[in-house]
Amino acid sequence: MAATDSAPGNGDHRERPGRIMSGEMAEQPAVLRRILEQGAPRIRETAAAVAARAPRFVLLTARGTSDNAALYAKYLLEIKLGLPCGLTSMSTTTAYGARPELRDVLVITVSQSGGSPDLVASTRAAREAGAVTLAVTNNPDSPLAAVSEFHIDILAGPEKALPATKTYTASLLALYLFVEGLRGEDGAAAGALPELAERILARGDEVRRLASRYRFAERMVITSRGYGYPTAKEAALKLMETSYIPALSYSGADLLHGPLAMVDNISPVIAVVTAGRGGEALQPVLDRLRGRGADLVVVGPAPQVAAASAGFVLPVDGLPEDLQPILEILPLQLLAYEVTLARGQDPDAPRALAKVTETH
């Protein structure tokens, strides 16, 4: 197999391991464009209807990759709207039968499939408890969409690979546009995303060279702060579910409170450095990591990459900090894909996983 055949969008993938994940990663610029052109007006209408209900608190409900998208929404809502947010513990409802008082609370449930029983049950219970319920899914005909008062279709198209890629970035953009709509804004800054995503995905050779560093890694640490923290969590999940490398994700602040002790010059550390306040807050952590001799790889601005062992420069000049996570994850998806191939595994078919996880 030629090395140049392993990048998304190159050649005929019908016989190659990872061809489905490769193709779906390559679709992401088109998916982002579709949301901006076709989905944005409906998202603004939904946001206006929800804003008219004046929610005083937000609860976010999700699992897996969608949980990382929900965490991104938590940052958006708390920073841009000042709305207090929490991440739901679904078992309080589904296992323990708790019935909290949820009048004037907005419950946002994020799910690629909209089919997991615990998501459906907890959303139904929230609506019965007086919450304003919003489902964000890739399936408008799903049980979750049916039990929710409002629904946003992320328009990603069918996703067949077990590792979610295009539905993650689509969920981020849909949530960004929804929060902008709550603020009465149109989210015009997101218009630059499809072209920037194309530029990043075209740099597969750079990521392949990075992947060679991790073929034999026994453990990895991924860290960030602020808007980049959901990216760190999602990157760790992608690496674990495709390559089976134990990948530990930490907020930079939490990393300094103990886990830094496990960092050495053998276990790689990936830092997601968002250009903005989150990246500034991460700087002391980067200094400490370099001081410990860590094999530090940076995804972010050119100066931070230049000061690391290696990295991937993101083309985000002028892009608001709150939109950068939609691009930050792209080279990390590629990294998980390339590392998995280098280890002789198929990223399309991680062991023991199903596309729809039916938790209760």
C-alpha positions, 0 to 999 in steps of 0.5 A: 500500500502506497503511503500517499493512498492513506490520506482522505480523498486520495484514490480508490478506497474500496479495498483499503482498511479505514476507507470509510472513516477516510471518506467521511473525514474528507466530507467535512468541508462539504458538511460544514458548507451545507449547514451554513447554506441550508441549516442555518436559517432553521437553526436561527428560527429554533434559537429564536423560539427557545430564546422567547422562553427565557431559560434560566439554566441549561442542562446538556445531555449526551454520551461519547463523542456527543458528550464532547460536543455538549461540553463545547456548547457549555463553554459557549453558553456560559461565556457568551450568554452567562447562562449557568450550565451543567452536564446531566447525570442520566442515571439519576433519572433512568436508574434512580428515578429522580424527578428534578424540578425543571421549569424554565430549564433548557435541556439540550440532548446531543446524539448522532443517532438519536436512538440510545434509550437512556438519552430518550428516557431522560429527555422525555422525563425532562420534558415531563418535568417542565423543561424546554427540550432540544434534540441535536441529532443527525436523524430527524426521524429518531426517537430522541427527536420525537420526544423533544419539543425542538430539534436541530438536524446537523445535516451530516448525511449517513455516517457508517464508520464507527468512529464519529468524525463528520457528525462531531464537527457538524454538531459543533457548528450547529451548536455554535449557530444555535448559541449565536441565534440565542444572542440574536446574531447570525454567526457570519464568522463561521463562513470561513470554516469550509475553506479552512477545513479543506486546507487542513485536510489537504495536509495529510502528509504532515499528519502521517509524519507525526503519526510515525512518532506514536506507532509504538506509544504505550500511553498518551496525554492530551491537554488544553484549556478553555474552548480547546478542552473539548477537542482534547477529550475528543482527540483522546477518545478517537485515539483510544477507540481506533488505535487502542492506545490509552490516551488521557485527556486533562484540562491544563489546570487539572494536569498541574494538580497531580497528573503532571507527575506521570509525564516523562520524556517517553510518553507523548503529550499533545497540547491543543493551543487555541489562539486566544485566552484559552491558549494564554491560560495554557502557557504555564502548563506548556512551560512546565511540560517543556521543563520536564523534557516531555515529548511535546506536540502542539496543535495550534499557532505557529509560534507555539508549534515552533517551541515544541518538539513537533506539531501542526500549525492551524490556519486560524488567523482572524478566526474567533477563538470559539470557532477554532475547535471545529478546525482543531479536531481535524488534524487529530482525527487524521492522527488517530486514523494514521496511527491506527493504520500504522499499527496494522489495525482498521479504524473502520471497525474498532473491536467491541464497538457498535454505531448506536450504543444502547445504554439504559 
